């Protein structure tokens, strides 16, 4: 994620901010420019963005005005009342239920970080109601009578529809599920990135020229998926899984291996962009490594070769983990990238960089 500043006063602002804490300017994200901008109201629901040309007018997303869950703007020429992120929603939580608006806001905050990365990577981001091959989201709650696992809403992907149980936005509930599932790294953003991996496998790999290379790296995806998951949950990962997979769950089936690898690729490039934006210089003196960024030329989202991404990520991840341990926290990135896992990340990178429209 880039570092953003208020164009009015130069104050650093977060991606999610709706107002500058220094000068009081209203802020909004311009997805067409990948920029958080200070805004000036010009009347009739129109805004002038200080980060855009003077003749460019914007409107606030309807979910901002009505529910205060979005800070993305819409170019005035776009007739859709929802921004490019919110228009992907098919189902939102029942807002008549106390607390659901807060949970939805947390989900939307993390979903917009996913969409930011997808836009930075020039991946297709079209709502399914416009494009049959597009993307959609359902944010659902367990039924009030869901006393057993069979009636719980399961987070997952099917045919372009990503479903997320809104309980994931409750930190206490998510922590309980993390322990039950023995997952060292369970976040809302991680869910979004993982499930988007399933979607983009359908868009970029299935029935495409990459399928053969996918199978040589990840395995045969025609293996029975349900049986593979049942075996994984009953028996756990195979011995030595760390030597081949980025996570234990990745060992369950080639589709899950791809989705986990895809999620980690997004973790890596976005964290590297954040570090670069803050001028973080990580070099291990014992190895004589060069600093991560020489000037402003290193952009992990636009690298044609995966090698510099990996070369910069490994020392940064080591530093992040060391900082966390100094504060008494668990590792920020509790994973080891074995050579086969790196080869899979390289393939994900190549597919993204060489994507072509179906």
Rosetta blueprint (number, residue, H / E / L):
1 X L
2 X L
3 X L
4 X E
5 X E
6 X L
7 X L
8 X L
9 X L
10 X L
11 X L
12 X E
13 X E
14 X L
15 X L
16 X L
17 X L
18 X L
19 X E
20 X L
21 X L
22 X L
23 X L
24 X L
25 X L
26 X E
27 X E
28 X E
29 X E
30 X E
31 X L
32 X L
33 X L
34 X L
35 X E
36 X E
37 X E
38 X E
39 X E
40 X E
41 X E
42 X E
43 X E
44 X L
45 X L
46 X E
47 X E
48 X E
49 X E
50 X L
51 X L
52 X L
53 X L
54 X L
55 X L
56 X L
57 X E
58 X E
59 X E
60 X E
61 X L
62 X H
63 X H
64 X H
65 X H
66 X H
67 X H
68 X L
69 X L
70 X L
71 X L
72 X E
73 X E
74 X E
75 X E
76 X L
77 X L
78 X L
79 X L
80 X L
81 X L
82 X L
83 X L
84 X L
85 X L
86 X H
87 X H
88 X H
89 X E
90 X E
91 X E
92 X L
93 X L
94 X L
95 X L
96 X L
97 X L
98 X L
99 X L
100 X H
101 X H
102 X H
103 X H
104 X H
105 X H
106 X H
107 X H
108 X H
109 X H
110 X H
111 X H
112 X H
113 X H
114 X H
115 X H
116 X H
117 X H
118 X H
119 X H
120 X H
121 X L
122 X L
123 X L
124 X L
125 X L
126 X L
127 X E
128 X L
129 X L
130 X L
131 X L
132 X L
133 X L
134 X L
135 X E
136 X E
137 X E
138 X E
139 X E
140 X E
141 X L
142 X L
143 X L
144 X L
145 X L
146 X L
147 X L
148 X L
149 X H
150 X H
151 X H
152 X L
153 X L
154 X L
155 X L
156 X E
157 X E
158 X E
159 X L
160 X L
161 X E
162 X E
163 X E
164 X E
165 X E
166 X H
167 X H
168 X H
169 X H
170 X L
171 X H
172 X H
173 X H
174 X H
175 X H
176 X H
177 X H
178 X H
179 X H
180 X H
181 X L
182 X L
183 X L
184 X L
185 X L
186 X L
187 X L
188 X H
189 X H
190 X H
191 X H
192 X H
193 X H
194 X H
195 X H
196 X H
197 X H
198 X H
199 X H
200 X H
201 X H
202 X H
203 X H
204 X H
205 X L
206 X L
207 X L
208 X L
209 X L
210 X L
211 X H
212 X H
213 X H
214 X H
215 X H
216 X H
217 X H
218 X H
219 X L
220 X L
221 X L
222 X L
223 X L
224 X L
225 X H
226 X H
227 X H
228 X H
229 X H
230 X H
231 X H
232 X H
233 X H
234 X H
235 X H
236 X L
237 X L
238 X L
239 X L
240 X L
241 X H
242 X H
243 X H
244 X L
245 X L
246 X L
247 X L
248 X L
249 X H
250 X H
251 X H
252 X H
253 X L
254 X H
255 X H
256 X H
257 X H
258 X H
259 X H
260 X H
261 X H
262 X H
263 X H
264 X H
265 X H
266 X H
267 X H
268 X H
269 X H
270 X H
271 X H
272 X H
273 X H
274 X H
275 X H
276 X H
277 X H
278 X L
279 X L
280 X L
281 X L
282 X L
283 X L
284 X L
285 X L
286 X L
287 X L
288 X L
289 X L
290 X L
291 X L
292 X L
293 X L
294 X L
295 X L
296 X L
297 X L
298 X L
299 X L
300 X H
301 X H
302 X H
303 X L
304 X L
305 X L
306 X L
307 X H
308 X H
309 X H
310 X H
311 X H
312 X H
313 X H
314 X H
315 X H
316 X H
317 X H
318 X H
319 X H
320 X H
321 X H
322 X H
323 X H
324 X H
325 X H
326 X H
327 X L
328 X L
329 X L
330 X L
331 X L
332 X L
333 X L
334 X L
335 X L
336 X L
337 X L
338 X L
339 X H
340 X H
341 X H
342 X H
343 X H
344 X H
345 X H
346 X H
347 X H
348 X H
349 X H
350 X H
351 X H
352 X H
353 X H
354 X L
355 X L
356 X L
357 X L
358 X L
